[in-house]
């Protein structure tokens, strides 16, 4: 099923209106950190950034474009609504977009045209129960899906020509209760999954030749109540987890961030986690951090919480110990959101957060992490809260 012709017409029109401003190669928009889509690159279509947003309430995917100079977002078109899908996580790979349909228990495959529009040319692939998040491994050979209701991870091999999915031997792999977020370490052979319902992180070694997942000894590791968002620092040696409902002492805020050392020594404990000294890390105010992302230069770790008071947390990182320190004036009181990944530009220019009113866009100070609202933010998602978002490099 293709986008409506009206959407295509709008795309052409907007291309001429904003194309002059969206020059490729602008430093602040070299690429984006969104979800791990691997070493393979998504093609750049024209002179703008293409973005895709799941709309669970409308059972569809929204196609948007981002002005590379201002960071402003324009809606272009929307896939036809398919009742009962409730799409959540999504991942890009070259000319393909994969979307987890949380109620239909499937993964949809969309082909991305040169103008950025989407078409669905095959039936969705069955997954586990309650597919939540999807990620493509760095080689582009495998798609991993967390299934929150069947408590496992499905792994599929990807046909490089058609994008079609085939489940690998042994899949799905047990991932403990309520698996949600999933992250592949920079080593490419370690996978971490958060278990919000029991406050843990499940660790696996990942075979890049077969796609099989094998539990790391000692896994799962306790993190904190409501363990959700995951992030790994640029050195690849420290893992951070947002514990959305953890109680702090003193209780000046609700929720905190756990930090773990990742054992990268070859042997039986490869991939094992141990707490960083000082973990968990807290802010003086704010509640329920859920999404984490590092700034492109690795200077800051950002966390978002619902609402608009003390809602964006920023920490600096000790590159040696992994310890976190709140930046000056953090937490920041700007409109933020819940259940939505933060997106950070590689040049340090912009980041985006989903909220009930749409997508909030910000620039941030590279010395303090202080966010500043982008003009015309929030950007509408058609009157429904966004689920997840990915942006083409």
C-alpha positions as CSV (number, residue, x, y, z in Angstrom):
1,X,0.0,0.0,0.0
2,X,1.4,3.4,-1.0
3,X,1.1,6.9,0.3
4,X,-1.8,8.9,-1.0
5,X,-1.1,10.8,-4.2
6,X,-1.7,14.0,-2.3
7,X,1.2,13.3,0.0
8,X,3.5,12.8,-3.0
9,X,2.3,16.1,-4.5
10,X,3.0,17.8,-1.2
11,X,6.4,16.3,-1.1
12,X,7.3,17.8,-4.5
13,X,6.0,21.2,-3.5
14,X,7.9,21.3,-0.2
15,X,11.1,20.1,-1.9
16,X,11.2,23.3,-3.8
17,X,10.3,25.4,-0.8
18,X,13.0,24.1,1.6
19,X,15.5,22.5,-0.7
20,X,17.7,25.6,-0.7
21,X,18.2,25.4,3.0
22,X,18.8,21.7,3.4
23,X,22.2,21.4,1.9
24,X,23.9,18.1,2.2
25,X,27.1,18.0,4.2
26,X,26.1,20.6,6.7
27,X,28.2,19.8,9.8
28,X,25.4,19.9,12.3
29,X,23.4,17.2,10.4
30,X,26.0,14.7,9.3
31,X,24.0,11.8,10.7
32,X,21.7,10.9,13.6
33,X,21.8,8.7,16.6
34,X,18.4,7.1,16.9
35,X,18.3,3.4,17.1
36,X,21.1,1.1,16.1
37,X,20.6,0.5,12.3
38,X,24.1,-0.8,11.7
39,X,27.0,0.1,9.5
40,X,24.9,0.0,6.4
41,X,23.7,3.5,5.5
42,X,20.2,4.6,4.7
43,X,20.2,6.5,1.4
44,X,19.8,10.3,1.5
45,X,16.9,11.3,-0.6
46,X,17.2,14.8,-2.0
47,X,18.4,17.7,0.0
48,X,16.7,17.1,3.3
49,X,16.5,14.6,6.2
50,X,13.7,12.1,6.1
51,X,12.1,10.9,9.3
52,X,9.5,8.2,10.1
53,X,7.3,8.2,13.2
54,X,5.0,5.4,14.4
55,X,1.5,6.6,15.4
56,X,0.1,3.8,17.6
57,X,-3.2,5.6,18.1
58,X,-3.7,5.9,14.3
59,X,-2.3,2.5,13.3
60,X,0.0,4.1,10.8
61,X,3.5,5.5,10.1
62,X,4.0,9.2,9.5
63,X,6.6,10.5,7.0
64,X,8.2,13.8,7.9
65,X,11.1,15.9,6.6
66,X,13.6,18.0,8.6
67,X,15.2,21.3,7.6
68,X,18.9,20.7,8.0
69,X,19.6,24.4,8.9
70,X,16.7,25.2,11.3
71,X,15.8,21.8,12.6
72,X,12.1,22.4,11.9
73,X,10.0,19.4,10.9
74,X,7.3,19.2,8.2
75,X,4.7,16.4,7.9
76,X,4.6,15.0,4.3
77,X,2.3,11.9,4.3
78,X,1.0,9.0,6.3
79,X,0.6,5.3,5.5
80,X,-2.9,3.9,5.3
81,X,-4.4,3.0,8.7
82,X,-4.6,-0.7,9.5
83,X,-6.8,-1.3,12.5
84,X,-5.3,-3.5,15.2
85,X,-1.7,-2.9,14.3
86,X,-0.7,-0.3,17.0
87,X,2.9,0.2,15.6
88,X,5.6,0.8,18.2
89,X,9.3,0.4,17.4
90,X,10.9,0.8,14.0
91,X,14.3,0.5,12.4
92,X,15.9,1.6,9.1
93,X,18.2,-0.4,6.8
94,X,19.2,1.0,3.4
95,X,15.9,1.3,1.5
96,X,13.8,-0.7,4.0
97,X,11.9,0.3,7.1
98,X,10.8,-2.3,9.6
99,X,7.9,-1.6,12.0
100,X,6.8,-3.7,15.0
101,X,3.0,-4.0,15.2
102,X,2.4,-4.5,19.0
103,X,-1.2,-5.7,18.8
104,X,-1.0,-7.6,15.5
105,X,2.1,-9.5,16.7
106,X,3.8,-8.9,13.4
107,X,6.6,-6.9,11.8
108,X,5.8,-4.9,8.7
109,X,8.3,-4.3,5.9
110,X,8.1,-1.0,3.9
111,X,10.2,-0.1,0.9
112,X,11.5,3.5,0.8
113,X,11.2,5.2,-2.6
114,X,13.6,7.8,-3.8
115,X,11.3,10.6,-2.6
116,X,11.2,9.0,0.9
117,X,7.6,7.7,0.6
118,X,6.8,4.2,1.8
119,X,5.1,1.3,0.2
120,X,4.2,-2.1,1.8
121,X,4.6,-4.8,-0.8
122,X,4.4,-8.0,1.3
123,X,2.4,-9.4,4.1
124,X,3.7,-8.7,7.6
125,X,6.0,-11.3,9.2
126,X,4.8,-13.0,12.4
127,X,6.7,-12.2,15.5
128,X,6.1,-13.0,19.2
129,X,3.4,-11.6,21.4
130,X,3.5,-7.9,21.9
131,X,6.5,-6.9,19.7
132,X,7.8,-3.7,21.2
133,X,11.2,-2.6,19.8
134,X,13.2,-3.6,16.7
135,X,16.8,-3.1,15.9
136,X,19.1,-4.1,13.0
137,X,22.5,-5.4,13.8
138,X,25.6,-3.5,12.5
139,X,26.2,-6.0,9.7
140,X,22.7,-5.5,8.3
141,X,22.2,-9.2,8.3
142,X,19.7,-9.6,11.2
143,X,16.7,-7.9,12.7
144,X,16.0,-8.3,16.5
145,X,12.6,-7.8,18.0
146,X,11.7,-7.7,21.7
147,X,8.3,-9.3,22.4
148,X,7.0,-7.9,25.7
149,X,4.2,-10.3,26.3
150,X,5.8,-13.6,25.3
151,X,9.0,-12.6,27.2
152,X,11.5,-13.3,24.4
153,X,13.5,-11.8,21.5
154,X,12.8,-12.9,17.9
155,X,15.8,-12.8,15.6
156,X,15.4,-12.8,11.8
157,X,17.9,-13.0,9.0
158,X,17.4,-10.2,6.3
159,X,17.4,-10.9,2.6
160,X,19.7,-8.2,1.3
161,X,17.8,-7.8,-2.0
162,X,14.2,-7.9,-0.9
163,X,14.5,-7.1,2.8
164,X,12.4,-10.2,3.6
165,X,12.7,-11.8,7.0
166,X,13.4,-15.4,7.9
167,X,13.5,-16.5,11.6
168,X,16.9,-18.0,12.6
169,X,17.3,-21.3,14.2
170,X,16.5,-21.3,17.9
171,X,14.4,-18.1,17.7
172,X,12.7,-16.8,19.8
173,X,15.1,-16.6,22.7
174,X,13.9,-16.2,26.3
175,X,14.6,-12.7,27.6
176,X,13.0,-12.8,31.0
177,X,9.8,-11.0,32.0
178,X,8.6,-7.9,30.0
179,X,11.5,-7.3,27.6
180,X,11.3,-3.8,26.2
181,X,14.3,-1.7,25.0
182,X,17.1,-3.5,23.1
183,X,20.6,-2.4,22.4
184,X,23.6,-3.8,20.5
185,X,27.0,-2.9,22.0
186,X,29.7,-1.4,19.8
187,X,31.5,-4.7,19.8
188,X,28.6,-6.0,17.7
189,X,28.5,-9.3,19.6
190,X,26.7,-8.2,22.8
191,X,23.0,-7.5,23.2
192,X,21.3,-5.9,26.2
193,X,17.5,-5.9,26.9
194,X,15.7,-4.0,29.7
195,X,13.0,-5.7,31.7
196,X,10.8,-3.0,33.0
197,X,8.4,-5.2,34.9
198,X,11.1,-6.7,37.1
199,X,13.7,-3.9,37.0
200,X,16.5,-5.9,35.4
201,X,18.8,-6.0,32.3
202,X,19.2,-9.2,30.4
203,X,22.5,-9.7,28.6
204,X,23.4,-11.9,25.7
205,X,26.3,-12.8,23.5
206,X,25.3,-12.5,19.8
207,X,26.5,-14.7,17.1
208,X,27.1,-12.6,14.0
209,X,27.3,-15.8,11.9
210,X,24.0,-17.5,13.0
211,X,22.1,-14.7,14.8
212,X,21.7,-16.8,17.9
213,X,21.5,-15.3,21.4
214,X,23.2,-16.9,24.4
215,X,22.7,-15.6,27.9
216,X,25.7,-14.1,29.6
217,X,26.6,-15.8,32.9
218,X,25.0,-13.9,35.8
219,X,22.3,-12.4,33.6
220,X,19.8,-10.9,34.3
221,X,21.3,-8.0,36.4
222,X,19.2,-5.9,38.7
223,X,19.1,-2.3,37.7
224,X,16.1,-0.6,39.4
225,X,12.3,-0.4,39.4
226,X,10.9,0.3,35.9
227,X,14.2,-0.3,34.1
228,X,13.6,1.0,30.5
229,X,15.8,3.2,28.4
230,X,19.4,1.9,27.5
231,X,22.5,3.7,26.4
232,X,26.2,2.7,26.0
233,X,28.9,5.4,26.2
234,X,31.2,6.1,23.2
235,X,34.0,3.9,24.7
236,X,31.7,0.9,24.6
237,X,32.7,0.0,28.2
238,X,29.7,1.5,30.2
239,X,26.0,0.7,30.0
240,X,23.3,3.0,31.5
241,X,19.7,2.3,32.3
242,X,16.8,4.6,33.1
243,X,14.9,3.2,36.1
244,X,11.6,5.1,35.8
245,X,10.0,4.3,39.1
246,X,12.9,3.7,41.4
247,X,12.6,5.4,44.8
248,X,15.6,7.6,45.8
249,X,16.9,8.3,49.3
250,X,16.3,11.1,50.0
251,X,13.2,11.1,47.8
252,X,13.8,14.5,46.1
253,X,13.0,12.9,42.7
254,X,11.5,9.7,41.4
255,X,13.6,7.5,39.2
256,X,17.3,7.3,38.6
257,X,20.0,6.1,36.2
258,X,22.0,2.9,36.8
259,X,25.5,2.7,35.5
260,X,27.3,-0.6,34.7
261,X,30.8,-1.6,33.7
262,X,30.8,-4.0,30.7
263,X,33.4,-6.8,31.0
264,X,35.1,-7.0,27.6
265,X,37.7,-9.4,28.6
266,X,37.5,-12.6,26.5
267,X,36.4,-15.6,28.5
268,X,33.4,-16.9,30.5
269,X,32.4,-13.5,31.8
270,X,32.5,-11.6,28.5
271,X,29.6,-9.1,28.5
272,X,28.9,-9.4,32.2
273,X,27.9,-6.2,34.1
274,X,29.1,-4.8,37.4
275,X,27.8,-1.6,39.0
276,X,29.8,1.6,38.5
277,X,30.9,3.3,41.8
278,X,28.3,5.8,42.8
279,X,25.4,4.1,40.8
280,X,22.5,4.8,40.7
281,X,22.8,8.5,39.7
282,X,20.0,10.9,40.6
283,X,18.8,14.4,39.9
284,X,17.6,16.9,42.5
285,X,14.1,16.9,41.0
286,X,12.0,15.3,38.3
287,X,10.2,12.0,37.9
288,X,10.2,8.9,35.8
289,X,13.1,9.0,33.3
290,X,12.4,6.7,30.5
291,X,14.6,7.5,27.4
292,X,18.3,7.9,27.2
293,X,20.8,9.1,24.5
294,X,24.3,10.4,24.4
295,X,25.2,13.6,22.6
296,X,27.0,13.0,19.4
297,X,30.4,14.0,20.8
298,X,29.8,11.8,23.9
299,X,30.0,14.8,26.3
300,X,26.5,14.4,27.8
301,X,24.0,11.7,28.6
302,X,20.4,13.0,28.3
303,X,17.3,11.5,29.9
304,X,13.7,12.6,29.4
305,X,10.7,12.5,31.7
306,X,7.0,13.2,31.2
307,X,5.7,16.8,31.5
308,X,7.4,20.1,31.4
309,X,8.9,20.6,34.9
310,X,12.5,19.3,35.6
311,X,11.8,17.1,32.5
312,X,15.2,16.9,30.7
313,X,18.1,15.6,32.7
314,X,21.7,16.1,31.6
315,X,24.8,14.4,32.9
316,X,28.5,14.7,32.1
317,X,30.5,11.4,32.0
318,X,33.8,10.5,33.5
319,X,35.3,8.6,30.5
320,X,37.5,6.5,32.8
321,X,35.2,5.5,35.6
322,X,31.8,6.0,33.8
323,X,30.5,8.0,36.8
324,X,27.8,10.6,35.9
325,X,27.6,14.2,37.2
326,X,24.6,16.4,36.7
327,X,25.4,19.4,34.5
328,X,24.9,23.0,35.6
329,X,21.2,24.0,35.9
330,X,20.1,20.4,35.2
331,X,17.3,19.2,35.3
332,X,15.8,21.6,32.7
333,X,12.2,22.5,32.7
334,X,11.1,22.2,29.0
335,X,8.3,20.1,27.5
336,X,9.3,16.5,27.2
337,X,7.6,13.2,27.0
338,X,7.4,9.5,27.8
339,X,7.9,6.2,25.9
340,X,9.8,7.9,23.1
341,X,13.5,7.9,22.2
342,X,15.5,11.1,22.2
343,X,17.2,11.8,18.9
344,X,20.5,13.6,18.8
345,X,22.2,15.1,15.8
346,X,25.8,14.0,15.2
347,X,27.0,17.6,14.9
348,X,25.5,18.5,18.2
349,X,22.8,20.7,16.6
350,X,19.4,19.3,17.5
351,X,17.6,16.7,19.5
352,X,13.9,15.7,19.5
353,X,11.6,14.3,22.1
354,X,8.1,12.8,21.7
355,X,5.3,14.2,23.8
356,X,1.4,14.0,23.8
357,X,1.3,17.2,21.7
358,X,3.7,16.0,19.0
359,X,7.5,16.2,18.6
360,X,9.4,18.7,20.6
361,X,12.6,20.0,18.9
362,X,15.6,21.6,20.7
363,X,19.1,22.8,20.1
364,X,21.4,22.4,23.1
365,X,24.5,24.1,24.5
366,X,27.5,21.9,23.9
367,X,29.1,23.2,27.1
368,X,26.2,22.9,29.5
369,X,23.6,20.7,27.8
370,X,21.0,23.5,28.2
371,X,18.2,22.9,25.7
372,X,16.6,25.8,23.6
373,X,13.3,25.3,21.8
374,X,13.4,25.2,18.0
375,X,11.1,27.7,16.2
376,X,7.6,26.4,15.7
377,X,8.1,23.4,18.0
378,X,6.2,21.3,18.9
379,X,5.7,19.7,15.4
380,X,2.3,18.1,14.9
381,X,1.8,14.4,14.6
382,X,-1.8,14.7,13.6
383,X,-3.4,15.0,17.0
384,X,-2.0,11.7,18.3
385,X,1.0,10.9,20.5
386,X,4.0,9.6,18.6
387,X,5.5,6.2,19.4
388,X,9.0,6.0,18.0
389,X,11.0,7.9,15.5
390,X,14.0,7.2,13.2
391,X,15.8,9.7,10.9
392,X,17.8,8.9,7.8
393,X,21.5,10.0,7.9
